[in-house]
Amino acid sequence: MDLLILTPQLPYPAFQGTSLRNLNIIRGLAQSNRITLLSLTEGSGPQVPPQELASLCTEIVMVPVPERPFRRRLWQMVSTNQPDMALRLLSSDFESALREILRRKPVDIAQIEGIELAWTISAIHEERPALPVLYDAHNAETLLQVRAGAADAGNIRRMPAVLYSKLQSARLQSYEAQVVKAVNQVTAVSEADSEALEQLAGLSPGSIPVIPNSIDIATYQLAGISGGAYEGLFHFDIIFSGKMDYRPNVDAVLWFADEVWPLLKAKNPAVTWAIVGQKPHSRLERLRDLPGVTLTGFVPDIKPYLAGAKLFIMPFRVGSGTRLKLIEALAAGKAVVSTPVGVEGFPVVDGRDVYLAETAAAFARGILTLLDNPKQRAELGRRGMKFAQNYDWRVVVPGFIQIYDSMVR
């Protein structure tokens, strides 16, 4: 088929969950389809697509991310009833490029990656009314905002964020339902998201199939349990990874630092923890003063950190969708300690695939137990590696093909 895929950032290099999902979708679909990629990208002026991406696509059209100063964002939130996410990447240049592609190229299906580009649906319908459109929902965004507001409730210093979430969740509820009903097909990354979106839009159960997040498992298994495939490893007892200006990641790290870290240091003063990820939020600056804690900022590759770590933590209180970082850690043979929210959407078994903890005390107890027992830690890592096999892109992405066939029929 001739596929047109719209992404909110260039999928390569993949430094965060959205781009990693999109890259592996393109890898899988390119095996038997022709792909035109229309993507927003950082920077201005002429740009050359990365060779890795160019080899997978018949054409790549890149448009600079639109500027959106804070004043404009604030005015839009006050003067419209649209959710913030619907306006964040609104771009006349992107719309023009989209319309131009639709006028000159054969396209069998248009695929929109994430809610920030859902505003393009109307332009697609105007240019090609009969063209099937698939919306790939990376999160159940209304659910995410409700949870974010609940996590910050009771903290007087976070009242602006609570009010923001309350306003956005109300707007998203209507907008997200409209998006789901405006396209021919929706896919979700987890059963929980699928059910939430079906209920939101009034669809019958089973209407929204699940295409999980996926990675290239083999590249992570090179790290192995001992990390023997890498030189110059970064050795820490515990690591967390993610885009560190993303609200659920910030909340997870701060909760761990305030509630769990003191319990760990009291029992094991030498314990070390690395927070690995780009764009650390200003709320995290105070963590730099904590003995044993390292904020790395941007790193070109997470694998040397995974290979050198003893444990991977997922102390989430907020979120929807599924977290690629879990599969990355499991594929590298790392023992994982997580809250139930952190592994939501994955059929993991506590004590077999991961160690689950719901309270700060239980979280600290799990970490200390695994740090003190290398054999138990390694065995948990081995079982996690086996679980991760189900999330290789070669296994997951072909699920789209059956959906496409149904859409075209």
N, C-alpha and C positions, 0 to 999 in steps of 0.2 A: 504494500500500500504506500501511497504518498501521504506522509504524516507531517503536520505543522505543529511544532511544540513550542509553547511560550513559557519562558522561565524568567523569574524576577532578578536573577543574577547569572552571570556566565558560569556554567557548571564545572568548568575546569580552569585552574586547579580547584579542587573541592576542599574548602577549609571549614565547612559547617554542614549541619544536617541537611538543609534544603538542597544545597548544591551537590552533596554526596548522593542524595536520593535521585536527583535529576540526572546526574552523570551516569549512574548505573541503569536507570531506565533507558537512556539513550544507547548505552552499550548493548543492552539486551535487544532493543527494538531494531537497532541498525543491522543485526544479523540477517534480517529477512525483509526489511522495509527501507524506503527512501525517506530521509528525514531532512526537513527544513527547520532550522532552529532560529527563532526570533527571541533575542535576549536583551535585557537591560544589562549594562556593564558599567563599572566604575571608570572614571577618567573621561577625558574629552579628546577630540581630534581623531585622526585616522588610527584604527587599531587593526591588528592582524590576529585572527583567531588562533588559539594554541593548536599545534599540529595534532595532538592527541584527540581534540574535539573535531578538527577539520577532517580527520580520517574517518569519522563516524557519520558525518552529515554531508548531504549533497550541496547544501548551502547554509551559511551562517550569516545572519543579519544582526548587527549589534547596534544598540541605541544607548547613549549615555543616560544614566539614572537622573531623573529630573531633580532639580534643586527644590528644596522645600524648607525655607527658613522657618524658625520657630514661630515668628509672628504670623506667617501665613497659615501654619498648622493650627495655631490657636484661633485665628479668625475663622477657619473652615469648621472647626469644632463648634464654634459659637453660632455661626451663620447658616449651617446646614444641619440636617438630621441624619447625615451619613456617618457611618462608623469611621474612625481614624484609618483603619486598614484599607478601606475602600478608596481613600484619597491619597494614600502614602506614595504610590507609584503611578499616579495619573500623569500621562505624558502624551501631548499632541504629536510629538515626533514618533513615538512608539505606535500610536494609532495610525498615523500616516503610513509607516512602514508595513504594518499589518494589512491595511487595505490594499497597498500596492502589491504585496505578495499574493493576496487572494484574487486579485484581478489578472495576474499574469501566469500563475502556476496551477497545475492540477493538484488538488488537495482532496484526499478521501476523508480525513478526520482531522479536526483541530483539537489539540490537547492543552489545557490551561493548568499550569502548575502553581497551585496555591491561591488563596483568597485575594492577595494583593493585586493580582492581574484579572480578577473576575469582572472588572469594569469593561474588559474587551469583548464580553459576550455580545453586547448590543451591536458593536461594529461588525462582528463576524456575521450576525444574523442579517444585518443590512446588506452586506456585500454578497453573501452566499446563503440565502434563506434555507436552502435544503441541506447545507453542510452539517453533518453530525458533529456535535461538540461534546468532549469529555472534560469534566472538571475533576482534577486529582486533588482531593482535600488533604493537605498535610497535617491539619489539626481540625478538631471540632472547636472553632474559635470562640463561640459563645460560651461553651463549657470551660474553656481555658480562662476566659476573663472572670467568670463567676468564681472559679477556684482561686485565681490570683487575688481578687478582692477579699475573699474569705481568709486567706493566709495572712493578709496584712491587717485585718480587722482587729481592733483592740490596741493597736500601736498608734499612739497619738501622732507620732512623727511621720507616719505613713498615711495619714488621712487623705492628703491629695491623691495618692495612688488608689486608695479605696474608692474615693469619689469618681476617679477616672474609670475604674473598672466597672462601677455601678452604671455609669452613663454608657460606656462602650458595650457592656453586655446587653443592655436594653436595645441599643441600636443594631448590634450584631445579630440579635435574635431574629429581627425582621429581615435584615439584609442577607444573612446566610441562608435563610429559608428561601428567599427569592432566587438566590444563585442556584441552589440545588434544583429548584423547579424550572429554571430557565434553560437547562442543558439537557441533552439526550441521555447522558449517563454520568454518574458520580462514582468515584472510587475513594476508599478510605484506607488509612494505614493500619487500623486495628478494628476489632469487633466492637469495642466500646465506642469509638468514634462513629462507626457505621450506625450503630443503634441510636446514638445521640442525634445524628443528622437526619435519620429516618423519622424520628419522633418530631424533630423541629419542623420538618417539611410536610409532615402528615403522610409519609410514604409507608407502604406495607413492609413488614420485616423481610429482609433478604433482598431489598431493592438495590442496596449499595454494596457491591462486592468489596472484599478486602484485598489490597495488594500491599503486603508489608514492605517496610524499608529493607534495603539489602545492601551488601557490600561485596567486594571481591575477597572472599574468605582466604584464598591462598596467600595473598600479600600480607595478611595479618598473622597467619600461622608461621611465617618466616621468623617472627619474633619469638615464637615458641614459649614454653614455660620458663626457660632459663635465659632467653634472649640471645642465644649463641650466634645467631645470624648477623648481629649488629656489632659494630665497633663504636666506642664513644657513647655508651649508654648513659642515661640520666637516672641515677639511683635515688629513689625516694621510697619510703615505706608505703605511702598512700598517695594516689593521684585522683584528681577530678579533671575532666576535660570538657570544653564547650566554648561557645561564643559568649564572652563574659560581660556583654552588655544586654544579654537576653534575660528578661525578668525572671522566668522560672529558674535559670541557672544562678542568678544573683541571689535569689531567695534561698536556694538550696545551700549554697556556700556559706551564706551568713548564718543560717540556722545551724549548720554543722560547726562553724567557728564559735558561735556563742553557747551552744548547748552540748555539743559532743566533745569538741577539742579540749576543753578544760578537764573533762573526765579522763581523756586519754593521757594528757600530760601529767596528771596526778599519779597515774600508775606506771607510765613509761615516759620519763622526761626527755629521752633522746629521740622520740618519734618524730618523723619528718613528713611533710605534706606539700605536694605541689599542685597548684591550681593552674592548669595548662589551657591557654586559650587567648584569642585575640580580643582587643578592645576592653580591658578590664574597666568596669563601671567605677565611678568616683566613690560609690558606697563601699567598695572593696579596699580602698586605699589604707584603711586602718589595719587591715590584716597583714600588711607588710611589716608591721612592728611586732608581730607575734613570733616568738622564738620557734624555729623549726618550719615556718611557713614560707613558701616561695610562690610568687605570682610571676609566671614566665612572660605574659603577653603573647604576641603572635609567635608561633613556631611553624616551620614549613612542613613538619611531619610528626604526627602523634606517636608513630610506632616505636621510636627509640625510648620514649617515655613509658609506653606500655611495657616494653621489653624489660626495662630496668626497675619497674615497680613491683612491690610485693602484693599490693591490694588496689582495687579500683572501687571507688565509692559513688553511690547515687543517692544522696540524701534529699530527695525531692519531696516537696509538699504541694507543688503546683505543677499543672501540666495537662496536656491531652496528647493524642497521637501516640507515637512510640519514639524511643530514643535510640538513634543509631549508635551512640556511644556505648550502650550496653552490648550490642553485637560486636563492636570493635574490640571491647575488652575481653569478651568471652572467646572470640576467635583467636586472640593472642594468648589464651590460656591463663588469663588472670582470674583469681578469685574475686568475686564481687559481693560487696555488702550494700544493700539497698533498702529503701522504704518500699512499701507496696505500690505507692504512686510511681516510683522510679521504674518499675518493671511492668507497669500497666500496659496491656495489649500484647504481652508475650506470655505464652503458657509455661512459664518456668515453675519448677517445684522447689519450695524452700528446703534447703539442706542438700538437694541433689544438684541443682544448676547454679543457685545463688544462695546467699545468706540474707534472709529478710528480717528487718527490725522496724517496729512502729514507733518506738520511743527513743529518746536520746540515750538513756541508760542501756537499752538493748543494743543500740547501734554501737556504742562504745564497747560493750561486752563482746559483740561479734568481732570487731576489729582486733581487740586484744587477744581473743582466743585464736584467731587465725594467724596473727603475727607470731604468737608463741608456738604454733604448731605447723612447721613447714610441710610435713607430710599431708596433713589435713587440707592445707592451703593448696598444695599441688593437685591433690585428688579432686577438689572442687573445681580447680582450673581445667583439669582434663575432661570432666563431665560437661563443663561449660563449653569447651571446644566442640564437643560432640553435638550439643544443642545448637550451636551457631551454624552448623552445616545447613540447616533448613533455610538460612537467610542469605545464601549466595545469590548474586544477581542472575546467574544462569538457571537457578531453580525458580526464582520469584517472578522475574519480568515476563516470561512467556504467558503468565496469566492475563496480561493485557490483550494478547492476540485473540483469545476466545471472546473477550469483551468486544473487541473491534469487529469481529465477524458478526456478532449479534447486532451491533449498531448499524452496520452497513446493510445487513439483511432487512 
